[in-house]
Structure formats: C-alpha cells, structure tokens
Amino acid sequence: MHNLIAGIVTGLAGGLTAGLLGVSPGGGLVVFSVLLLGAGQHVAQGISLVAQVPPTSLTGIRRYWQSGNRTPLRWIGLLTIGFVGGGAAGALAANHAPETVLRWSYVTYLVALDAMLVLRGSRDKKEYDDATATRDLSWPALLAVGLLAGLSSGFLGIGGGLATVVGLSAVLGVPQHQAQMASLAMSLIPTTIPSAWIYWSEGSLASWPVLAGVIIGLLAGTDLGARAANRIDRAHLRIAMIFFVSLMALYMTFKALC
C-alpha cells in the first residue's frame, strides 16, 4: 500500500506539470521518482518510460482540444516516425552508460532547453496569430525534431515532450499552446514501448504497485494541469516552463554532485 500511495503522489506531480506545460510527463517523472521514491537513475528512467505507455495524456488533450488548439495529423505522423527511431537508439546507449554520465547528461539537456526557451523569449515579442496554426512545416524539420526528442527520451528515460515543445515553439516558431497540444497528442501513441522494453529487459524497473500508482496519478494530474494551462497566456506559460526546467536542472545537478 505504501508503494501504491508513493506512486500515486509521484504520478500526480508528474501529471500536473505535464498538463500545465503541455509536455509528456517523462521529464518530471524522472525527477519526481528520484525525489519522492528515492529511485536510482536507471530505475527512475524505466518508471518514466513504462508509465507513459498507457494513454495517460488523454485527459489533458481533451482540455486543449476544447480550448480550440489543433495539431495537423501530418505533424504527429512525422514527429512520431523520427521519435521511434531515436528512442530505441537512445535506450540502447543508456543501458550501457554509467549512472553519473546519465545524470550529468540529463542536467546538460535541461540547461540546453532552458537556454533555447530564454533565447526564444528574448526575440521579437510578437506572437504568431491563429493563422500560423495552419501553415505547413517541412518534413525534414519535423523528422529532426522527432528524432532529437526520441534520442532524449530513450537515453534520459523521459517522454521527449520537453524537446518536442521547445523544438516546435522555440526553433520552428509554432505557437506555444499548439506546440503543447502536439506534444501531448504524440504521447497518446505508445512511442516509448521500444525504449521501455529495453529498460525492462535490463531490469531497470520499480515494483508493480509503484507503476500502477504512477499511472493513476498521471491520469488525474494531467487533467488538472491542462485545466490550469488553458487559463494562462502564452508568455506566462513560457515563463512557467523556464522556471520548471531550471528547478529540475538545479535538483539533478545537486544529485549528480552528491
């Protein structure tokens, strides 16, 4: 029972951040698994990947959809193709990397995302209007974002949602809410199955009560976070993401130094 409750609390925390920031819950789950469950880096990454196989982001997607945010299916398809290939390659590399290397890689990844978000915000403050949502993006650009998100997902045990949102919004200029909708929609597809299976086969997983609790918490937390996100403007959402990523980077730096 203790493991189940701990898993629910961890999943709830991960789901709240996922719904609020429109990212897959993986990034937060790794940090919260280390912080709340005391899991090692490999196990925390395994928990994150397995918990994202069920469609836990469905409640959050419904909230974004009701608020008028849409994402072309072509985008989702191309992002997913790149993601699956990158995810398997990253997971294979991760299970042969020392825990210290994984933690410092995680910190470096978060700092890089933070820098991209800050640079994006320091540019012209003019936001794209709703017409931007229908403009086409080149297939190589979408494949590249998916591939990099997949590599980060497999190697760092996260969902790749942070990389997807930053890649679409900060690099390709997609509006923040729409980028977050695309990230959550991608997480409906069980793209983490190849990576999760590799972690599973290497024994980098927690107990079933913990995993069940995390999934239950994710369902509730994602819905609550998405409700809040749709009441916040784009500029404040970007600030919230920068703040969240910075906190994760600081905590993981502390863990890496311990």
Sine and cosine of phi, psi and omega as CSV:
sin_phi,cos_phi,sin_psi,cos_psi,sin_omega,cos_omega
0.00,0.00,-0.63,0.78,0.02,-1.00
-0.87,0.49,-0.68,0.73,0.01,-1.00
-0.90,0.43,-0.62,0.78,0.01,-1.00
-0.90,0.44,-0.72,0.69,-0.01,-1.00
-0.90,0.43,-0.68,0.73,0.03,-1.00
-0.88,0.48,-0.63,0.77,0.03,-1.00
-0.91,0.41,-0.65,0.76,0.02,-1.00
-0.89,0.46,-0.70,0.71,0.01,-1.00
-0.88,0.47,-0.68,0.74,0.01,-1.00
-0.90,0.44,-0.72,0.70,0.01,-1.00
-0.91,0.42,-0.62,0.79,0.03,-1.00
-0.89,0.46,-0.69,0.72,0.03,-1.00
-0.90,0.44,-0.70,0.71,0.03,-1.00
-0.91,0.42,-0.64,0.77,0.00,-1.00
-0.92,0.39,-0.64,0.77,0.02,-1.00
-0.87,0.50,-0.73,0.69,0.01,-1.00
-0.93,0.37,-0.58,0.81,0.01,-1.00
-0.91,0.42,-0.73,0.68,-0.01,-1.00
-0.93,0.37,-0.63,0.78,-0.03,-1.00
-0.93,0.38,-0.69,0.73,-0.08,-1.00
-0.99,-0.13,-0.05,1.00,0.06,-1.00
0.93,0.38,0.52,0.85,0.00,-1.00
-0.90,-0.43,0.32,-0.95,0.14,-0.99
-0.90,0.43,0.49,-0.87,-0.16,-0.99
-0.97,0.25,-0.01,1.00,-0.13,-0.99
-0.85,0.53,-0.73,0.69,-0.04,-1.00
-0.85,0.53,-0.74,0.68,0.03,-1.00
-0.93,0.38,-0.60,0.80,-0.04,-1.00
-0.89,0.45,-0.62,0.79,0.03,-1.00
-0.87,0.49,-0.75,0.66,-0.02,-1.00
-0.91,0.42,-0.72,0.69,-0.03,-1.00
-0.93,0.37,-0.51,0.86,0.06,-1.00
-0.92,0.39,-0.61,0.79,0.06,-1.00
-0.94,0.34,-0.70,0.72,-0.08,-1.00
-0.96,0.29,-0.74,0.67,-0.13,-0.99
-1.00,-0.07,-0.49,0.87,-0.03,-1.00
-0.97,-0.22,-0.22,0.98,-0.04,-1.00
0.93,0.37,0.43,0.90,-0.04,-1.00
-0.97,0.25,0.50,-0.86,0.14,-0.99
-0.95,0.32,0.22,-0.98,-0.11,-0.99
-0.87,0.49,-0.72,0.69,-0.01,-1.00
-0.89,0.46,-0.69,0.72,-0.01,-1.00
-0.92,0.39,-0.66,0.75,0.02,-1.00
-0.87,0.50,-0.65,0.76,0.01,-1.00
-0.94,0.35,-0.59,0.81,0.06,-1.00
-0.91,0.42,-0.68,0.73,0.06,-1.00
-0.85,0.53,-0.73,0.68,-0.04,-1.00
-0.86,0.51,-0.73,0.69,-0.06,-1.00
-0.93,0.36,-0.68,0.73,-0.02,-1.00
-0.92,0.38,-0.63,0.77,-0.03,-1.00
-0.91,0.41,-0.34,0.94,-0.03,-1.00
-1.00,-0.03,-0.03,1.00,0.04,-1.00
-0.92,0.39,-0.73,0.68,0.09,-1.00
-0.92,0.40,0.42,-0.91,-0.04,-1.00
-0.97,0.22,0.89,0.46,-0.07,-1.00
-0.95,0.33,-0.29,0.96,-0.03,-1.00
-1.00,0.09,-0.02,1.00,-0.08,-1.00
-0.85,0.53,-0.65,0.76,-0.01,-1.00
-0.91,0.42,-0.63,0.78,0.02,-1.00
-0.93,0.37,-0.65,0.76,0.01,-1.00
-0.87,0.49,-0.66,0.76,0.00,-1.00
-0.86,0.51,-0.64,0.77,0.00,-1.00
-0.92,0.39,-0.69,0.73,0.02,-1.00
-0.91,0.42,-0.66,0.75,-0.01,-1.00
-0.89,0.46,-0.69,0.72,0.01,-1.00
-0.89,0.45,-0.41,0.91,0.00,-1.00
-1.00,0.00,0.13,0.99,0.10,-0.99
1.00,-0.01,0.16,0.99,0.01,-1.00
-1.00,0.04,0.81,-0.59,-0.04,-1.00
-0.79,-0.61,0.44,-0.90,0.05,-1.00
-0.71,-0.71,0.80,-0.60,0.01,-1.00
-0.85,0.53,0.66,-0.75,0.01,-1.00
-0.88,0.47,-0.51,0.86,0.03,-1.00
-0.86,0.50,-0.65,0.76,0.04,-1.00
-0.87,0.49,-0.74,0.67,-0.04,-1.00
-0.87,0.49,-0.68,0.74,-0.02,-1.00
-0.88,0.47,-0.74,0.68,-0.03,-1.00
-0.93,0.36,-0.66,0.75,0.05,-1.00
-0.87,0.49,-0.65,0.76,-0.04,-1.00
-0.93,0.37,-0.65,0.76,0.02,-1.00
-0.85,0.52,-0.75,0.67,0.03,-1.00
-0.90,0.43,-0.60,0.80,-0.06,-1.00
-0.90,0.43,-0.70,0.71,-0.06,-1.00
-0.89,0.46,-0.71,0.70,0.02,-1.00
-0.90,0.44,-0.72,0.70,0.00,-1.00
-0.91,0.41,-0.59,0.81,-0.03,-1.00
-0.90,0.44,-0.71,0.71,0.00,-1.00
-0.90,0.43,-0.68,0.74,0.01,-1.00
-0.90,0.44,-0.67,0.74,0.00,-1.00
-0.91,0.41,-0.63,0.78,-0.01,-1.00
-0.92,0.40,-0.64,0.77,0.03,-1.00
-0.88,0.47,-0.67,0.75,0.01,-1.00
-0.93,0.38,-0.62,0.78,-0.07,-1.00
-0.90,0.44,-0.63,0.78,-0.06,-1.00
-0.97,0.25,-0.02,1.00,0.11,-0.99
-0.91,-0.42,0.17,0.99,-0.01,-1.00
-0.96,-0.27,0.61,-0.79,0.06,-1.00
-0.89,0.45,0.43,-0.90,-0.02,-1.00
-0.86,0.50,-0.61,0.79,0.00,-1.00
-0.89,0.46,-0.66,0.75,0.02,-1.00
-0.89,0.45,-0.66,0.75,0.01,-1.00
-0.89,0.45,-0.69,0.73,-0.04,-1.00
-0.91,0.41,-0.68,0.73,0.01,-1.00
-0.94,0.34,-0.53,0.85,0.09,-1.00
-0.90,0.43,-0.63,0.78,0.02,-1.00
-0.89,0.45,-0.70,0.71,0.02,-1.00
-0.88,0.47,-0.72,0.69,0.00,-1.00
-0.87,0.50,-0.67,0.74,0.03,-1.00
-0.87,0.50,-0.72,0.69,-0.01,-1.00
-0.91,0.42,-0.66,0.75,0.01,-1.00
-0.90,0.44,-0.65,0.76,0.02,-1.00
-0.90,0.45,-0.68,0.73,0.04,-1.00
-0.90,0.44,-0.67,0.74,0.02,-1.00
-0.86,0.51,-0.71,0.70,-0.02,-1.00
-0.88,0.48,-0.65,0.76,0.01,-1.00
-0.91,0.42,-0.64,0.77,0.02,-1.00
-0.91,0.41,-0.66,0.75,0.01,-1.00
-0.91,0.42,-0.70,0.71,0.01,-1.00
-0.89,0.45,-0.63,0.78,0.04,-1.00
-0.89,0.46,-0.67,0.75,-0.03,-1.00
-0.95,0.31,-0.39,0.92,-0.03,-1.00
-1.00,0.10,-0.14,0.99,0.06,-1.00
-0.97,0.24,-0.19,-0.98,0.05,-1.00
-0.78,0.63,0.78,-0.63,-0.07,-1.00
-0.96,0.26,-0.12,0.99,-0.02,-1.00
-0.90,0.44,0.83,-0.56,0.01,-1.00
-1.00,0.01,0.47,-0.88,0.11,-0.99
-0.93,0.37,0.61,-0.79,0.05,-1.00
-1.00,0.06,-0.03,-1.00,-0.09,-1.00
-0.89,0.46,-0.41,0.91,0.00,-1.00
-0.91,0.41,-0.43,0.90,0.00,-1.00
-0.88,0.48,-0.49,0.87,-0.07,-1.00
-0.88,0.47,-0.41,0.91,-0.06,-1.00
-0.99,-0.13,-0.11,0.99,-0.02,-1.00
-0.93,0.36,0.44,-0.90,-0.08,-1.00
-1.00,-0.01,0.54,-0.84,0.10,-0.99
-0.92,-0.40,0.58,-0.81,-0.05,-1.00
-0.92,0.39,0.55,-0.84,-0.03,-1.00
-0.91,0.41,-0.58,0.82,0.05,-1.00
-0.89,0.45,-0.60,0.80,0.00,-1.00
-0.91,0.41,-0.69,0.73,0.00,-1.00
-0.92,0.38,-0.65,0.76,0.05,-1.00
-0.89,0.46,-0.64,0.76,-0.01,-1.00
-0.90,0.43,-0.69,0.73,0.04,-1.00
-0.88,0.47,-0.70,0.71,0.03,-1.00
-0.89,0.46,-0.67,0.75,-0.01,-1.00
-0.90,0.44,-0.72,0.69,0.00,-1.00
-0.91,0.41,-0.62,0.78,0.05,-1.00
-0.90,0.43,-0.65,0.76,0.03,-1.00
-0.91,0.42,-0.67,0.74,0.04,-1.00
-0.87,0.50,-0.70,0.71,0.02,-1.00
-0.91,0.41,-0.59,0.81,0.01,-1.00
-0.90,0.44,-0.78,0.62,-0.04,-1.00
-0.93,0.37,-0.67,0.74,-0.09,-1.00
-0.97,0.24,-0.57,0.82,-0.07,-1.00
-0.96,-0.27,-0.02,1.00,0.06,-1.00
0.94,0.33,0.47,0.88,-0.01,-1.00
-0.93,-0.36,0.05,-1.00,-0.03,-1.00
-0.99,0.13,-0.22,0.97,-0.05,-1.00
0.99,0.12,0.03,1.00,-0.04,-1.00
-0.91,0.41,-0.64,0.77,0.02,-1.00
-0.87,0.49,-0.72,0.69,0.00,-1.00
-0.90,0.43,-0.61,0.80,0.02,-1.00
-0.90,0.43,-0.74,0.68,0.00,-1.00
-0.89,0.45,-0.73,0.69,-0.02,-1.00
-0.91,0.41,-0.67,0.74,0.01,-1.00
-0.88,0.47,-0.68,0.73,-0.01,-1.00
-0.96,0.29,-0.69,0.72,-0.10,-1.00
-0.99,0.12,-0.78,0.62,-0.10,-1.00
-0.98,0.20,-0.53,0.85,-0.07,-1.00
-0.99,-0.13,-0.74,0.67,-0.08,-1.00
-1.00,-0.08,-0.11,0.99,0.10,-1.00
0.98,0.22,0.39,0.92,0.04,-1.00
-0.97,0.23,0.65,-0.76,0.03,-1.00
-0.81,0.58,0.56,-0.83,-0.14,-0.99
-0.84,0.54,-0.75,0.66,-0.03,-1.00
-0.89,0.46,-0.62,0.79,-0.02,-1.00
-0.94,0.33,-0.60,0.80,0.06,-1.00
-0.89,0.45,-0.64,0.77,0.01,-1.00
-0.93,0.38,-0.61,0.80,0.06,-1.00
-0.89,0.45,-0.67,0.74,0.01,-1.00
-0.88,0.47,-0.67,0.75,0.00,-1.00
-0.89,0.46,-0.72,0.69,0.01,-1.00
-0.91,0.41,-0.62,0.78,0.01,-1.00
-0.89,0.45,-0.62,0.78,0.04,-1.00
-0.89,0.46,-0.58,0.82,-0.05,-1.00
-0.95,0.31,-0.21,0.98,0.12,-0.99
-0.93,0.37,-0.54,0.84,0.03,-1.00
-0.98,0.19,0.77,-0.64,-0.07,-1.00
-0.95,0.30,0.87,0.50,-0.05,-1.00
-0.94,0.35,-0.29,0.96,-0.03,-1.00
-1.00,0.07,0.00,1.00,-0.03,-1.00
-0.84,0.54,-0.76,0.66,0.01,-1.00
-0.85,0.53,-0.71,0.71,-0.01,-1.00
-0.92,0.39,-0.68,0.73,-0.01,-1.00
-0.89,0.46,-0.63,0.78,0.01,-1.00
-0.90,0.44,-0.62,0.78,0.01,-1.00
-0.91,0.42,-0.69,0.73,0.05,-1.00
-0.90,0.44,-0.66,0.75,0.01,-1.00
-0.86,0.50,-0.74,0.67,-0.04,-1.00
-0.91,0.41,-0.41,0.91,0.02,-1.00
-1.00,-0.01,-0.01,1.00,0.03,-1.00
0.98,0.19,0.29,0.96,-0.03,-1.00
-1.00,-0.06,0.92,0.39,-0.02,-1.00
-0.62,-0.78,0.37,-0.93,0.07,-1.00
-1.00,-0.05,-0.04,-1.00,-0.01,-1.00
-0.95,0.30,0.31,-0.95,-0.01,-1.00
-0.89,0.46,-0.64,0.77,0.06,-1.00
-0.86,0.52,-0.63,0.77,0.03,-1.00
-0.90,0.44,-0.73,0.68,-0.01,-1.00
-0.88,0.47,-0.68,0.74,0.02,-1.00
-0.89,0.46,-0.68,0.73,0.02,-1.00
-0.90,0.44,-0.66,0.75,0.01,-1.00
-0.87,0.49,-0.70,0.71,-0.02,-1.00
-0.90,0.44,-0.68,0.73,0.04,-1.00
-0.87,0.49,-0.72,0.69,0.01,-1.00
-0.89,0.46,-0.61,0.80,0.01,-1.00
-0.88,0.47,-0.68,0.73,-0.02,-1.00
-0.86,0.52,-0.72,0.69,-0.02,-1.00
-0.95,0.30,-0.70,0.72,-0.07,-1.00
-0.92,0.40,-0.62,0.79,-0.01,-1.00
-0.90,0.43,-0.64,0.77,0.02,-1.00
-0.90,0.44,-0.72,0.69,-0.01,-1.00
-0.90,0.45,-0.67,0.74,-0.01,-1.00
-0.91,0.42,-0.65,0.76,0.01,-1.00
-0.92,0.39,-0.60,0.80,0.06,-1.00
-0.85,0.53,-0.69,0.72,-0.01,-1.00
-0.93,0.37,-0.64,0.76,-0.07,-1.00
-0.88,0.48,-0.62,0.79,-0.05,-1.00
-0.96,0.28,-0.05,1.00,0.08,-1.00
-0.96,-0.27,0.07,1.00,-0.04,-1.00
-0.90,-0.44,0.66,-0.75,-0.01,-1.00
-0.97,0.25,0.19,-0.98,-0.13,-0.99
-0.88,0.48,-0.67,0.74,-0.04,-1.00
-0.88,0.47,-0.68,0.73,-0.01,-1.00
-0.95,0.32,-0.52,0.86,0.07,-1.00
-0.90,0.43,-0.65,0.76,0.02,-1.00
-0.91,0.43,-0.66,0.75,0.05,-1.00
-0.88,0.47,-0.67,0.74,0.02,-1.00
-0.88,0.48,-0.64,0.77,0.00,-1.00
-0.92,0.39,-0.68,0.74,0.03,-1.00
-0.86,0.50,-0.70,0.71,0.00,-1.00
-0.88,0.47,-0.71,0.70,-0.02,-1.00
-0.90,0.44,-0.73,0.68,0.00,-1.00
-0.89,0.45,-0.63,0.78,0.01,-1.00
-0.90,0.44,-0.67,0.74,0.04,-1.00
-0.88,0.47,-0.69,0.72,0.02,-1.00
-0.88,0.48,-0.67,0.74,-0.01,-1.00
-0.89,0.45,-0.66,0.75,0.01,-1.00
-0.90,0.43,-0.69,0.72,-0.02,-1.00
-0.91,0.41,-0.70,0.72,-0.01,-1.00
-0.93,0.36,-0.49,0.87,0.11,-0.99
-0.91,0.42,-0.68,0.73,0.05,-1.00
-0.86,0.51,-0.71,0.70,0.00,-1.00
-0.90,0.43,-0.61,0.79,0.00,-1.00
-0.92,0.38,-0.51,0.86,-0.02,-1.00
-0.99,0.14,-0.35,0.94,-0.05,-1.00
-0.96,0.29,0.00,0.00,0.00,0.00
